[in-house]
């Protein structure tokens, strides 16, 4: 392997230490942030993700408010739990783990935008479009933070994003084109003709298509940064979008698992602490 590995697990550990310092300041003001989660059904992957989030919280001193609901729970019952978390002062921020099998837009729209830990409420996405401060989607901002922590140049960089989904592709393009990042972004998708023509000229490739081995070595410019955000299953194991041999060509390489996934968790923790600081009037932007 010639590429520098973008190690999300290592950065997650560093960010936890940084957050402990901010949590100590909050504690001095009598504030203990709380993460709320709503899980519907018994999907193993969803249960693992929710459990990992609460384990992270316990490790650094964020309280947990966990609501696990049985399969078959109605939309009205989920909305009742959402309303309760909106009103609960012990809940700093929360999420409804997807998928629920219910009307996701209605559920997401019911969340108090100030408590939207995933940064996907329509109000918060609108704020991102308008350039106003608001909670940011965890995976896209995690991608950017990972690149920053490894000093990957973004100012003026050509970035190709593969995937136009709501949770990664679309918001990531908006984040990267802010003046603070100043990148030039191309968003590719299933209708893109000759994907390799786009990826070969990119300084940074972020793939979030969910197609195993979609990005192969011959599609990457030597020295480029490649982030694997795709999630699929192959032989019962997680498979990313990027072929392992890309690490022999790229300058920086984010593996999957171990790259962006831990960064998503780090940004979720950061959003919880941000929300607590804003509510207490202690955040720089409060």
C-alpha positions as CSV (number, residue, x, y, z in Angstrom):
1,X,0.0,0.0,0.0
2,X,1.4,3.4,-1.0
3,X,-1.5,5.6,0.1
4,X,-1.7,7.3,3.5
5,X,-4.6,5.7,5.3
6,X,-7.3,8.1,6.5
7,X,-7.9,6.4,9.8
8,X,-11.3,7.4,11.1
9,X,-11.0,5.4,14.2
10,X,-7.9,7.3,15.3
11,X,-9.5,10.7,14.6
12,X,-12.7,9.6,16.5
13,X,-10.5,8.9,19.5
14,X,-8.9,12.4,19.2
15,X,-12.3,14.1,18.8
16,X,-13.6,12.3,21.9
17,X,-10.8,13.8,23.9
18,X,-11.5,17.3,22.5
19,X,-15.2,16.9,23.4
20,X,-14.4,15.8,26.9
21,X,-12.9,19.3,27.5
22,X,-16.1,21.0,26.2
23,X,-18.2,18.6,28.3
24,X,-16.2,19.6,31.4
25,X,-17.1,23.3,30.7
26,X,-20.8,22.4,30.4
27,X,-20.7,20.4,33.6
28,X,-19.3,23.5,35.3
29,X,-22.5,25.2,34.3
30,X,-24.7,22.3,35.5
31,X,-25.4,21.0,32.0
32,X,-25.2,17.3,31.0
33,X,-26.0,16.8,27.3
34,X,-28.3,13.9,26.4
35,X,-28.7,12.0,23.2
36,X,-32.1,10.5,22.4
37,X,-32.7,7.7,19.9
38,X,-35.8,6.1,18.6
39,X,-35.4,2.6,17.1
40,X,-38.4,0.8,15.5
41,X,-38.2,-3.0,15.1
42,X,-35.3,-5.4,15.5
43,X,-33.1,-4.8,12.4
44,X,-29.6,-6.0,13.5
45,X,-27.7,-3.3,11.6
46,X,-29.9,-0.5,13.0
47,X,-29.6,-2.0,16.5
48,X,-25.8,-2.1,16.2
49,X,-25.7,1.5,15.0
50,X,-27.9,2.8,17.9
51,X,-25.9,0.8,20.4
52,X,-22.6,2.1,19.1
53,X,-23.8,5.7,19.4
54,X,-24.8,5.2,23.0
55,X,-21.6,3.4,23.9
56,X,-19.7,6.5,22.5
57,X,-21.9,8.8,24.6
58,X,-21.3,6.8,27.8
59,X,-17.5,6.8,27.1
60,X,-17.3,10.6,27.2
61,X,-20.1,11.5,29.6
62,X,-23.2,12.2,27.4
63,X,-26.5,10.9,28.9
64,X,-28.6,8.4,26.9
65,X,-32.3,8.5,26.3
66,X,-33.1,5.3,24.4
67,X,-36.6,4.4,23.0
68,X,-36.7,1.0,21.4
69,X,-40.1,0.3,19.9
70,X,-41.4,-3.0,18.6
71,X,-42.0,-3.8,14.9
72,X,-45.4,-2.8,13.9
73,X,-45.4,0.5,15.9
74,X,-47.6,3.0,14.1
75,X,-46.6,6.4,12.7
76,X,-48.7,8.1,15.3
77,X,-47.0,6.2,18.1
78,X,-43.5,7.1,16.8
79,X,-44.6,10.8,16.5
80,X,-45.7,10.7,20.1
81,X,-42.2,9.6,21.2
82,X,-40.7,12.4,19.0
83,X,-42.9,15.0,20.6
84,X,-41.8,13.8,24.0
85,X,-38.2,14.1,23.1
86,X,-38.8,17.6,21.7
87,X,-40.3,18.6,25.0
88,X,-37.8,16.8,27.3
89,X,-35.1,19.3,28.6
90,X,-32.8,16.3,29.4
91,X,-32.7,15.5,25.6
92,X,-30.2,17.8,23.9
93,X,-30.5,16.2,20.5
94,X,-32.0,13.0,19.1
95,X,-32.6,10.9,16.0
96,X,-35.0,8.4,14.7
97,X,-32.9,5.5,13.3
98,X,-33.7,4.8,9.7
99,X,-35.3,2.8,8.2
100,X,-38.6,2.6,10.2
101,X,-40.8,1.4,7.4
102,X,-43.0,4.5,8.0
103,X,-43.3,7.9,6.5
104,X,-39.7,9.1,7.1
105,X,-40.3,12.7,5.8
106,X,-43.2,13.2,8.3
107,X,-41.1,11.8,11.1
108,X,-38.1,13.9,10.3
109,X,-40.2,17.0,9.9
110,X,-41.6,16.6,13.4
111,X,-38.2,16.7,15.0
112,X,-37.3,20.1,16.6
113,X,-34.7,21.5,14.2
114,X,-32.6,22.6,17.1
115,X,-32.5,19.0,18.4
116,X,-31.9,17.4,15.0
117,X,-28.6,15.5,15.6
118,X,-28.5,14.1,12.1
119,X,-28.7,17.5,10.5
120,X,-31.3,16.3,8.0
121,X,-34.4,18.3,9.0
122,X,-35.7,20.3,6.0
123,X,-35.1,23.5,8.0
124,X,-31.5,22.6,8.6
125,X,-30.9,21.4,5.0
126,X,-32.4,24.7,3.9
127,X,-30.0,26.6,6.2
128,X,-27.1,24.7,4.6
129,X,-28.3,25.8,1.2
130,X,-28.6,29.4,2.4
131,X,-25.3,29.4,4.2
132,X,-26.7,29.9,7.7
133,X,-25.3,28.1,10.7
134,X,-27.3,24.9,11.6
135,X,-26.6,21.3,12.5
136,X,-24.8,19.6,9.6
137,X,-25.4,16.1,8.3
138,X,-23.0,13.8,10.1
139,X,-21.5,11.7,7.3
140,X,-20.8,14.5,4.8
141,X,-19.2,16.8,7.5
142,X,-17.3,13.7,8.7
143,X,-15.8,13.3,5.2
144,X,-14.7,16.9,5.2
145,X,-13.3,16.7,8.8
146,X,-11.4,13.5,7.9
147,X,-9.8,15.2,4.9
148,X,-8.9,18.3,7.0
149,X,-7.3,16.2,9.8
150,X,-5.0,14.7,7.3
151,X,-4.2,18.0,5.6
152,X,-5.7,16.9,2.2
153,X,-5.9,20.1,0.2
154,X,-9.5,21.2,-0.6
155,X,-9.1,24.9,-1.6
156,X,-9.6,24.8,-5.4
157,X,-9.6,21.0,-5.5
158,X,-11.6,19.1,-8.1
159,X,-13.9,16.8,-6.1
160,X,-16.0,14.0,-7.7
161,X,-18.9,12.6,-5.5
162,X,-20.4,9.4,-6.7
163,X,-23.9,9.2,-5.3
164,X,-26.7,11.8,-5.0
165,X,-28.5,10.5,-1.9
166,X,-29.9,12.8,0.8
167,X,-27.6,11.5,3.5
168,X,-24.2,11.9,1.7
169,X,-24.0,13.1,-1.9
170,X,-26.2,16.1,-2.1
171,X,-25.3,17.7,1.3
172,X,-21.6,16.9,0.8
173,X,-21.6,18.9,-2.5
174,X,-23.1,21.9,-0.7
175,X,-20.5,21.7,2.2
176,X,-17.5,21.4,-0.1
177,X,-18.5,24.4,-2.2
178,X,-18.7,26.7,0.8
179,X,-16.0,29.4,0.9
180,X,-14.4,27.6,3.9
181,X,-13.7,24.6,1.7
182,X,-13.7,26.3,-1.7
183,X,-13.7,23.1,-3.8
184,X,-15.2,22.5,-7.3
185,X,-17.6,19.7,-7.1
186,X,-19.1,17.2,-9.7
187,X,-21.9,15.0,-8.5
188,X,-22.1,11.7,-10.5
189,X,-24.9,9.1,-10.3
190,X,-26.4,6.2,-12.1
191,X,-27.2,8.4,-15.1
192,X,-23.6,9.6,-15.5
193,X,-22.0,8.6,-18.8
194,X,-18.4,7.4,-18.5
195,X,-17.9,7.7,-14.7
196,X,-14.2,7.0,-15.1
197,X,-13.8,10.1,-17.2
198,X,-14.9,12.2,-14.2
199,X,-13.1,10.3,-11.5
200,X,-9.7,10.2,-13.3
201,X,-9.4,14.0,-13.3
202,X,-10.4,14.4,-9.6
203,X,-8.1,15.5,-6.8
204,X,-10.7,13.9,-4.4
205,X,-13.1,11.0,-5.1
206,X,-15.9,10.3,-2.6
207,X,-18.0,7.3,-3.5
208,X,-21.3,6.7,-1.7
209,X,-23.2,4.6,-4.2
210,X,-23.4,1.2,-2.4
211,X,-22.0,-0.7,-5.3
212,X,-19.0,-3.0,-4.3
213,X,-15.8,-2.3,-6.2
214,X,-17.3,0.4,-8.3
215,X,-14.2,2.5,-8.1
216,X,-11.2,0.6,-9.5
217,X,-7.5,1.6,-9.7
218,X,-7.6,2.6,-13.3
219,X,-10.4,5.1,-12.5
220,X,-8.2,7.1,-10.0
221,X,-5.6,9.7,-10.7
222,X,-2.3,8.8,-9.1
223,X,-2.0,10.7,-5.8
224,X,-5.6,11.5,-5.4
225,X,-7.6,11.2,-2.2
226,X,-10.3,8.5,-2.2
227,X,-13.0,8.1,0.4
228,X,-15.1,5.0,0.5
229,X,-18.5,5.8,1.9
230,X,-20.5,3.0,0.2
231,X,-22.3,0.5,2.3
232,X,-23.3,-2.9,0.7
233,X,-23.1,-6.5,1.7
234,X,-21.0,-9.3,0.2
235,X,-20.8,-12.7,1.7
236,X,-22.5,-11.4,4.8
237,X,-19.8,-8.7,5.4
238,X,-19.8,-5.0,4.8
239,X,-18.4,-4.1,1.3
240,X,-17.5,-0.6,0.2
241,X,-17.5,1.0,-3.2
242,X,-13.7,1.1,-3.6
243,X,-11.6,-1.8,-4.7
244,X,-8.7,-2.4,-2.3
245,X,-6.1,-2.0,-5.0
246,X,-7.0,1.7,-5.3
247,X,-4.7,2.1,-2.2
248,X,-1.7,1.4,-4.6
249,X,-2.6,4.4,-6.7
250,X,-4.1,6.9,-4.4
251,X,-2.2,9.4,-2.2
252,X,-4.8,9.1,0.6
253,X,-7.3,6.3,1.1
254,X,-10.2,6.0,3.5
255,X,-11.0,2.3,4.0
256,X,-14.4,0.8,4.7
257,X,-14.9,-0.1,7.5
258,X,-12.6,2.1,9.6
259,X,-12.7,5.4,7.6
260,X,-15.7,7.6,7.3
261,X,-17.9,5.4,9.5
262,X,-16.2,6.4,12.8
263,X,-16.2,10.0,11.6
264,X,-20.0,9.9,11.3
265,X,-20.1,8.9,15.0
266,X,-17.6,11.6,15.9
267,X,-19.7,14.3,14.2
268,X,-22.9,13.0,15.8
269,X,-21.2,13.4,19.2
270,X,-20.1,16.9,18.2
271,X,-23.6,17.8,17.2
272,X,-24.9,16.7,20.6
273,X,-22.4,18.9,22.4
274,X,-23.0,21.8,20.0
275,X,-26.7,21.7,20.7
276,X,-26.1,21.6,24.5
277,X,-23.8,24.6,24.2
278,X,-26.3,26.6,22.1
279,X,-29.1,25.8,24.5
280,X,-27.0,27.0,27.4
281,X,-25.8,30.1,25.6
282,X,-22.2,28.9,25.6
283,X,-21.7,28.1,21.9
284,X,-19.7,30.7,20.0
285,X,-22.6,31.1,17.5
286,X,-25.3,31.2,20.2
